[in-house]
Amino acid sequence: MPRTAAAPTPSPSLSSPIPRIADRDRRRTSASAVLRSVLEHGPVARSTIARLTGLSPASVTDHCARLTGLGLIRESAVPRQAKGGVGRPHVPVDLDDSRFVVGAVHVAVPYTTVALLDLRGRVVAERELRHSGAIEPYDVLARAADGLAALLDGAPGCRPLGVGFAAGGWVDRDSGTVVAHPLLGWREVPVREVLGARTGLPVHVDGHARALVNAERLFGRARGSGSVLHLFVGNVVDAAFATNDEVHHGPRSQAGAIAHLPVPGGTETCDCGRVGCLQVELSERTLCRRAREAGVVDGVNPMHVVRAAAGGDPVAVRLLTERARMTGRAVGLLLDVLNPETVVVTELGVLSREDCLDALREGVGSERAAAVVPSSFPDSVLAMAGGSVALDVLYRDPLAASPEAI
């Protein structure tokens, strides 16, 4: 039988959405790679960016022109002479951190932190708004929006690109909702919707442990690390894990809920009925209660325990180092499961005292202690948590999060 020629495979038309989507994703990824290279290495020559990213020189030039037009990068004032002193000098590019800021909101149990951060993750302005009485979510968010407006009024010339919101508990990034925060008494709070309506800006929402992984990845000690675990120990205790720059969220962003992980040596009874759950053992509420029972402090501010230890109170020192050691045991359990390259710990004593850092690493075990480091942002960790939610969005897709898109 004669063979019938196969019908030619139709090529996608120019109006097909598939190539447009592919091209858009490619542009987004390339622009992100260029901006990240400028953040990490600037002032940096375009030729160096091409080498670092694997992009063609023409593509790098095109992206640099677009990012410069958006005000995100600028040419450095001092050109660099070409190798050997021959030819036109290279004009390196650097991050333009003079124009834009992001707003930051972090809601903790005792207070809300509002701040402005520049594109390098540096805190430009910060304020604490103490809670009083019931922590009613819409009142808290309204005060946060007013606090951000006041900070912006005090920073003329700074244009906001968006707002990042972070909190403990169960925070759903995709819907922009605090699903459940038992210590605040919040359930299904539409943070993105409320803050967006109050500020008129794009609002990005995430849990604070995941937010701080992104902060460490962009601006801190974990930059370049293949995998990162972050453990946040405050009134809320939770964790986040990232591999290859991607933070694991899980269905409806439930990943990182470790409150009921059993800690070896625990003695506190949890609301769940068990003894030694991570949250109740390490909570700042537990630390303050133990300090009150020992006569160290008479209030609920954990910083007073730190100050007592700094003043030489041996009981305060013991309470802080024991808490840090137990935190190290919890880190050891998480290391057994996830085996990350780097572990970052945000915990009051560890951020304040060398003996607490030593106790933390002792709890982890000497063979793995070198992988464990304290937060890179001891003086601004809550501001960084909120701000890095928005900054991560910018650095992942600068063309969509740029001033042109707002």
N, C-alpha and C positions, 0 to 999 in steps of 0.2 A: 504494500500500500504506500502511496506517496506520503511523505511526511508533511504535515501542516506546520507552517511557520508559526511560532508562538507569538502571541500578541505582545507588542512592546509594553514594558512596564511604564505606566504614566509617571512622569516626573511631577513633583509637587509644584503647584502653581504659585506664583508670587503672592497670591492672596491667601494661601494656606497658612493656618496659625502655627503649624509645627515648626517651620524654619524660623518664624518670627520669635517663637518662644525660645528656641535653641540659641538664636543670636542674642536675645535679651539676657539669658542666663550666662552666656559666654562673656558679654560685656560687663555684667554685674560681677562675675568672678574675677575678671581681669582688673576692673577698677578697684575692687577690694584688695587684690594682691599689690597693686601699685601704691595705694594709700597706706597699707600696712607696712610696706617697705620704707616709705617715707617716714612713718612714725618711728620705726625701729632703727633706721640708719641715717636719717636726715641730719644735716644737709647731705644729699647724696646725688651723684651724677645720674642722668638718665641711662647712660650706658651700664652703670652698676645695677640700676633697677632691672634692666633687661636681663642681666646675668643672674640676678637673684630670683627673678620670677619665671624665667624661661620664655618671656614674651619677646616678640620682635621689637627692634628699636623703633620702628614706625608706630607700632601699637602703643608702646610706652609713651612716645611723644604725643600721640593723640589723646591718651588718657590724662597725661599731665596737663595738656592744654585745657581739657574739659574740667579737671579738678581745680585748676587755677582759676578758670572762669567762674566756678562756683564759690571761690573764696576759701577752699579747704587747704590748698597748698600755695606756695609762692616761690619765686626764684630767690635764692640766697643773695645777699648783698655783695658777697665777696666771691667772684669767680675763681675757679681753680685752673691753673695752667695745665694744658695738655701734657701728657707724658713726654719727657725730653725737652719741654719748653718750646715745641714746634707746633704751629697751627693755632686755631682759635681757642681761647680758654673755655673750659667747660663751665657752664653756669649751673651749679647744683640746685636742687629744689628742696624745700623744707616744709614742714607743717605750718600752716598759718593759724596760730593760736590766739590771734589778736581780735578776731571778729565775733566768733560764735561760742556759745555755751550750751550746755544741757542742764535742765533742772533735775534735781534729785529729791525724792521723797522716800524716807524709810520710816515705817511705823513699828515701834517697839512697844513693850508693855508700859514702861513709865513715861515715854515721851515720843514725839515725832521729830525726826531730823529733816530739815529742808536745806538744800544747798544748791550752789551753781558750780559746775565743773567745766574747765576748758577742754579742748580736744586732746590734750595730753593726759587727761585724767587728774589734773591738779584742781584742788578745791579753791575757788575764787572767793566764795562767801558761804557762810554756814550759820544756821540758827537751830536751837533746840526749842520745841514747843511742848511744855510739860502738859500731861493729861491731868484732868481733875474730875473726880467722880466717875460716872459710867463713861466708857470709851465708845461713845456712839459713832458709828462709822461715818455717817454723812457730815457730822460736825467736825470730826477729825480731818476729813478730806477737804472740807471748806476752809478750815484754818490752814491746812498745808498749802492750798492754792493761794490764799491771801499772803502767807509767808513767802512763797516764791515771788509773788508780785512785788512785795516789799524789797526783796533781795535784788530783783531786776531794776527797780527804781534807783537803788543805790549803786548800780553798775551801768552807768550810761555808756552807750556805744556797744554794748554786748547784745547780740541778737540770739534769742533762744531757738534751738533747732527742735526741741521736744522735751519731754519729761520722762524720766525713768522712775518707776515705783518698785520698791522691794519690801518684803515682810517675811516673817517666818510662817510656819503653818503650811497649809495646802493652798498654793497659789497656782492658778491655771493661766499660763502665759498666753495661750491661743485665744481664750475668751476675755482675757484681761480682768479676771475675777479672783478675789480671795474666796475660795470655796469654803474653807473652814480654818479658823484660828481660835482654838478653844480658850487660850489665855486672854484674848481680847474679847471673846464672845461674839466674833464676827462669823456670819455664814452667808455665802452667796452674795458678796458685796461687789457690785459692778464698778470696780475702781477705774478702769479705762474710760468708761462712759461718764462717770461723775467728774473725774479730774479733767477730762477732755472738755466737757461743757464749761467747767469753771475757768480753765486756762486758755481755751482756744488753740491749744497746741496738740500735736500728736503725742499720745501717751503709750508707753510700753511697760509691761508689768511682768514680774517674775519673782520667784522665791529668792531670799537673800543669799543662801548658800550657792545657788547656781549663779546669781549675779556676781558674787565674789570670785568664783572660778573664772568668769570672763574678765574681771578686773585684773586678776593675777596673770591671765593669759595675754592681755593687751599691754599692761603697764608694770607688772610685778615680777616676782622671782620665778614664776612658772612659764615665762615667755620662752617658747621653743621647746617646752617639755612635751613628750609624746602622749602622756596621760597624767591627769591631775585629779586628786581627790581633795575636796575641801570639807573640813569639819567645822561647823559653827556651834559654839557653846556659849549660850547666853541664858536668858529665861527660856528661850526655845532652843532645842538641840536638834540640828538636822545636818544633812550632808549632801554633797553633789559630786558627780564624777564626769570627767570629760576625757575623750580620746580624740586625737587628731583635730583639735579645735572645736569638736562638737560636744556640747553638754547633753547628757542623757536626761530626758524629761519623762518618758513613759506616758501611758494613756492619761490624758487630762492632767499632765504634769504632776503625777503622784510620786515620782522617783525621789529618793532621798529621805523618806519618812523612816527615821531610825529611833524614834522616841522610846520604843519598847524593846530595843536591843538589850539583852541582859549583859551586865558588866560584872566580871569576876570580882568578888569582894564587896559587892553592894549590900547595903543594909536598909535602905529606905523603902517603905511600902508605897507602891504606885496606886493611882486611882483605878488601874485595871485589876488590882487585887494581888499582883505579883510583887516580889521583892527584888530590888536591884535593877530596875529599868533605867536605861541611860538618861532619859529626860529628868526623872525625879532625883537621880543621884547627882547630876552635874548642873542642874538648874541654878541660876543665880539666886533664886528664891531660897533654895536649900542652903546655899552658902551663907546667906544673910541670916537665916534662922539659926544655923549652927553658931554663927558669930554672936548672935544675941544671947543664945543659951550659955555661951562661954563668957559673956560680959565684955566682949570686944567692942561691939557697937550697940546702939539702941534703935536703929532704923532699918530701912530696907534698901539702902543704896550700897551696892557691892564695892563701889570705889572707896567707901569708908573703910572697908576691910583692907584694901590695898594700901591706903594711907596709914592705917594702924601698923601694918607690916613694915612699911617704910620707916615708921617711927620706932621700930625695934620690938614690937609686941610679938613674943614668941608663939602665942596661940594663933594670931592672925597669920604668921608665917606658915605654921603647921597646916592650918585650914587651906591655904592657897596651894601649898606644895602637894598636899594629899589630893586635892581636886585635880591638879595638873597631872599627877601620877595616874589617877583613875582615867583621865582623858586619854593618856597614853595607852592604857589597856584597851580602851575602845578603839583607838587608832589601830592597834595591833590586830583586833578582830576584823576591821575593815580591810587592812592590808592582806590578811589571809584570803579574803574573798575576792578582792579586786586587783591586788598587786600593782598599784600605780607607780609610775616613775617618781612622782613628787606628791607629797602630802602637805597641804597648807592648813594650819590650825589657827582659828580665831577664838581665843579664850583669854579672859581678862588677865589672869595671873601670868600666862605665857607671854602676853604682849607687854607686861609691866616689869617682870623680874627674871633675871638670869637663872635663879635657883628653880623657878617654876618651869622654865624651858628644859633645864637639866632633868627635873622630875618627870616631865612629859616624855623625854627620850628614854629615860630609865624604864618607864611603863611600857613603852613600845618594844624595848629590847635593843641591846647594843648593835646587833648585826644589821638592824634596819633603821637605826636612829638617824643616820645621815640623810635619809630621804625625807625627813620631817622638818618643816620650817614654819616659823610663825608668819602671820599675815604681813604682807608688804606695806600695809597701811595702818599702823597702830594708832595714829592720831586722827584718822578720818575714815574708819572702816565703815560706818553706817552711811556716811555721805557717799562713799565709793560704791556701796551696795546699790543705792538708788541710781546714782549717775551712770554706773557701768551698764545698767540695763539699756539705757538709751544709746550709750556710746558703742556698745556691741552691735546694735542695729545699724548705726552709722558705718562702722568699719566692715560690716558684712555686705552692705549694699549702699555705698556712698551716693550713687546716682539717684536712688529712691528716697534716701533720708536727707538729701541735700536741701539747701535753701530753695532751690528751684521747684522742689516738689511740695513745699509747704505753702 
